[in-house]
Amino acid sequence: MKLSGKVALITGSGSGIGKAAALLFAKEGASIAVSDINLSSAEQATEAIKQLGGRAIAIRADVSDAGDVDMMVDKVIKELGGIHILVNNAGIPGENLPTIESSVEHWDKVVRVNLRGTYLCSRRSGQWMVSNKAGKVLNIASIVGLAGFVARASYGPAKAGIVNLTQTLAVEWAKYNINVNCIAPGFVMTPLDGDLIRSGRLNLELIEKRIPLGHRAQPDDIAKAALFLVSDDARYITGVTLPVDGGWLAYGDVCAK
Ligand SMILES: NC(=O)c1ccc[n+]([C@@H]2O[C@H](COP(=O)([O-])OP(=O)(O)OC[C@H]3O[C@@H](n4cnc5c(N)ncnc54)[C@H](O)[C@@H]3O)[C@@H](O)[C@H]2O)c1
């Protein structure tokens, strides 16, 4: 098992990618703090881990609220004994409107949850990791933060900020034996984009045609890359952003068959 004896705090792990990572890390021997703004989904994921014979606790916390983040980290340290792994996964999508029609309120909310949330959780968990001279931080950004996407003026810049925060913390904390890395998923089959797809603001057919591997990712595809990056197999990797996108960013051809 790759994570025996480790404690992993995964934000937003009541659903989607975070939940898949929580289940996979638990199978690899980690104790899991399942944290989410939605307590009942966190409790359900915790129950699923316990049914696999794993150890887990559920915590309700809003990652954009500094008080919630302090409470969450204190609880993990008290009940599970430390924080060896932090996955900053909690996130919300943008509203996918043309920028001139978008709202400032939505910008603030998307940046607060995605970017400020990642900063707050890293800062507070980093205090434990720095004093223990060990840790793995994994951030979840998006391919939308690595290129220009139409109508993504809040989500894209928030995710791009996470890519730079990854580099900043990686170089600042390297001397404390803390690895900080990031995954940029492409399009993943989770509830995240459900409203955008239902309202026609995202066109699934066009998206799948544009992915070289021909289909969206399953949450587990991202979780498996996450396991690698938080394990000792990746001990010499820090400060990188790994696209897990079915070849989306590599694709430059719209002409040939
Ligand atoms: N699904 C995709 O196509 C895709 C693509 C690229 C990046 N991502 C990123 O992956 C991460 C996980 O998304 P997902 O697709 O699994 O979505 P999801 O909606 O299934 O899960 C996100 C979870 O985050 C929780 N959450 C939302 N706001 C929160 C807050 N303020 N505090 C704590 N928890 C909060 C939600 O309750 C939910 O359980 C997000 O950061 C998202 O931006 C997703």
The ligand as an SDF file (V2000), in Angstrom:
LIG
                    3D

 44 48  0  0  0  0  0  0  0  0999 V2000
  -15.4500   18.1340  -13.5790 N   0  0  0  0  0  0  0  0  0  0  0  0
  -14.5830   18.7110  -14.4180 C   0  0  0  0  0  0  0  0  0  0  0  0
  -14.7350   18.6280  -15.6550 O   0  0  0  0  0  0  0  0  0  0  0  0
  -13.3780   19.4620  -13.8810 C   0  0  0  0  0  0  0  0  0  0  0  0
  -12.4240   19.8910  -14.8050 C   0  0  0  0  0  0  0  0  0  0  0  0
  -11.3230   20.5990  -14.3530 C   0  0  0  0  0  0  0  0  0  0  0  0
  -11.1810   20.8710  -13.0050 C   0  0  0  0  0  0  0  0  0  0  0  0
  -12.1240   20.4420  -12.1250 N   0  0  0  0  0  0  0  0  0  0  0  0
  -11.9290   20.7800  -10.7170 C   0  0  0  0  0  0  0  0  0  0  0  0
  -11.9510   19.6060   -9.9350 O   0  0  0  0  0  0  0  0  0  0  0  0
  -12.3790   19.9230   -8.6140 C   0  0  0  0  0  0  0  0  0  0  0  0
  -13.4690   18.9640   -8.1910 C   0  0  0  0  0  0  0  0  0  0  0  0
  -14.5860   19.1480   -9.0270 O   0  0  0  0  0  0  0  0  0  0  0  0
  -15.6140   17.9810   -9.4000 P   0  0  0  0  0  0  0  0  0  0  0  0
  -15.6810   17.9440  -10.8630 O   0  0  0  0  0  0  0  0  0  0  0  0
  -15.3100   16.7560   -8.6440 O   0  0  0  0  0  0  0  0  0  0  0  0
  -16.9570   18.6840   -8.9040 O   0  0  0  0  0  0  0  0  0  0  0  0
  -18.0880   18.2750   -7.8710 P   0  0  0  0  0  0  0  0  0  0  0  0
  -19.0980   19.3570   -7.9620 O   0  0  0  0  0  0  0  0  0  0  0  0
  -18.5090   16.8610   -8.1000 O   0  0  0  0  0  0  0  0  0  0  0  0
  -17.3280   18.3490   -6.4820 O   0  0  0  0  0  0  0  0  0  0  0  0
  -16.9270   19.5650   -5.8910 C   0  0  0  0  0  0  0  0  0  0  0  0
  -17.1740   19.4630   -4.4010 C   0  0  0  0  0  0  0  0  0  0  0  0
  -16.7080   20.6790   -3.8110 O   0  0  0  0  0  0  0  0  0  0  0  0
  -17.6520   21.0440   -2.8160 C   0  0  0  0  0  0  0  0  0  0  0  0
  -17.5720   22.4940   -2.5840 N   0  0  0  0  0  0  0  0  0  0  0  0
  -18.0460   23.4870   -3.3700 C   0  0  0  0  0  0  0  0  0  0  0  0
  -17.8020   24.6750   -2.7920 N   0  0  0  0  0  0  0  0  0  0  0  0
  -17.1610   24.4130   -1.6220 C   0  0  0  0  0  0  0  0  0  0  0  0
  -16.6510   25.2250   -0.5810 C   0  0  0  0  0  0  0  0  0  0  0  0
  -16.7770   26.5730   -0.6120 N   0  0  0  0  0  0  0  0  0  0  0  0
  -16.0570   24.6280    0.4570 N   0  0  0  0  0  0  0  0  0  0  0  0
  -15.9410   23.2800    0.5030 C   0  0  0  0  0  0  0  0  0  0  0  0
  -16.4100   22.4580   -0.4290 N   0  0  0  0  0  0  0  0  0  0  0  0
  -17.0140   23.0210   -1.4870 C   0  0  0  0  0  0  0  0  0  0  0  0
  -19.0050   20.6400   -3.3750 C   0  0  0  0  0  0  0  0  0  0  0  0
  -19.9850   20.5220   -2.3580 O   0  0  0  0  0  0  0  0  0  0  0  0
  -18.6560   19.3090   -4.0390 C   0  0  0  0  0  0  0  0  0  0  0  0
  -18.8260   18.2260   -3.1590 O   0  0  0  0  0  0  0  0  0  0  0  0
  -12.8250   21.3880   -8.6670 C   0  0  0  0  0  0  0  0  0  0  0  0
  -11.7910   22.1960   -8.1580 O   0  0  0  0  0  0  0  0  0  0  0  0
  -13.0210   21.6590  -10.1390 C   0  0  0  0  0  0  0  0  0  0  0  0
  -12.8540   23.0000  -10.4740 O   0  0  0  0  0  0  0  0  0  0  0  0
  -13.2200   19.7390  -12.5380 C   0  0  0  0  0  0  0  0  0  0  0  0
  1  2  1  0
  2  3  2  0
  2  4  1  0
  4  5  1  0
  4 44  2  0
  5  6  2  0
  6  7  1  0
  7  8  2  0
  8  9  1  0
  8 44  1  0
  9 10  1  0
  9 42  1  0
 10 11  1  0
 11 12  1  0
 11 40  1  0
 12 13  1  0
 13 14  1  0
 14 15  2  0
 14 16  1  0
 14 17  1  0
 17 18  1  0
 18 19  2  0
 18 20  1  0
 18 21  1  0
 21 22  1  0
 22 23  1  0
 23 24  1  0
 23 38  1  0
 24 25  1  0
 25 26  1  0
 25 36  1  0
 26 27  1  0
 26 35  1  0
 27 28  2  0
 28 29  1  0
 29 30  1  0
 29 35  2  0
 30 31  1  0
 30 32  2  0
 32 33  1  0
 33 34  2  0
 34 35  1  0
 36 37  1  0
 36 38  1  0
 38 39  1  0
 40 41  1  0
 40 42  1  0
 42 43  1  0
M  CHG  2   8   1  16  -1
M  END
$$$$
